[in-house]
Amino acid sequence: MATLTNTAAHWANSTPAKTTTNNFLTRLSLWADEQAPNKTAWFLVSLIAQGVLFLPLPAVFMYYFHAPIVVLAITLALFFANIIAGMGGSGIKTLLGLLAVSVVTHVLMLLIFLI
């Protein structure tokens, strides 16, 4: 007489193949993770770029283009947010994100007051 055994099918235990999405956000996230050893350098680049390029903009905007005081508040808030994030030990994605937000914000302000 034959004995029946319950053996699990091998296909039931196999894991599905990993699918990787290769879009812009995943590539940007991977690039930011690769920049983690250079976190101090990115912090210094951020401070220098903001101190040299962006901090004088409110004075120019308010003196020549009669911009509201909100421009100064936005610039100082972004500058001090970068300082706090860099000295507070935030991750590289936070530092790069704040730098990108600051650049985009100041370019938009420049376009608004020049056009």
N, C-alpha and C positions, 0 to 999 in steps of 0.2 A: 504494500500500500504506500502511496506517495504522500509525503508530508508537504503541506503548503506553508510557506514562510512569507511573512510580511516584510518585504524589503522596500525601502523608500526609493522612489525614482530619483535618478541623479539630476534630472532636469529641474526638479522641484527645489533643490538646494542651491542651484547655481545663482550667482548674483548677476543682476543685469549689467550690461556694459555701461561704463561711465560715458555720459555725453557731456562734452564741454562746449560751452557757448563762447564763441570768439567775437564778442561785440566790443564796442568802444569802452564801455564801463569796466568790463573785466580786464581788458588790456591796461587801462589806466590804473586800476587797482593793483594789478601785478607790478606795474612800473613803480607805483608809490611804495609798495612793499620792498622792492629792490633798493629803493633810496633810503631805507631805514638806517644803514650805517652812516649816511651823510646827513643825519638830522641836524647836527650843529651847523654845518655849512649852509643848509637850507634856511635855518633860523637867521643866520647872519645875512644871507642874501635878501631875505624878507625884510629885515630891519634896515639894511642899507638902501634897498629899493624904495621902501616907504619913506625913510628919512630924507633921501635926496630928491626923489621924484614926486612923491605924493603929498608930503607935508607942506611944501610951498604953494600947492595948488589953491587951497582955500584963500590965501592972501591975494593971489592973482585974481581969483574969481570974484572975491568981495570988493576989491579995489577997482578993477577995470570993468567988470561985468555986473556989478551991484547984486551979487548973489546973496541969498539969505544966509543967516547964521547957521542954519541946519547943515550946510556944506561943511563947516568947521566941525560941528558935532559928529558928523558921519566919519570924517577923516580921522579925528582923534579917537573915536570909538574903535575903528578898524586898526589903527596903529597900536593902541593899548591892548586890544584883543590879541594881536600877534605877539606882543611882549609877554602877556600873561600866559598864553598858550606855549610859547617857546621856553620860558623859564619855569613854567609849572610842570613840565614833563609830559605834555600831550604827545600823542602819536604823530608819526610822519604824515598820515593822511589828514589829520587836523591842521597841521602846519601848512601843507600844500593847499588844502582847501581854503584856508583863510587867506593865503597869498593870492589864490585865484579869484576869490570873491572881492578882495581889495582891488586887484587890477581891473576886473570887469566894472566894478562900481566907479572907480575913478575915470576910466575911459568913457563910461556913460555920462558922468558929470561933465567931462571935457566936451563931449559931443553936444550935450544939452546947452551949455553956455556959449559954445562957439558958433552954433548954428542958429 
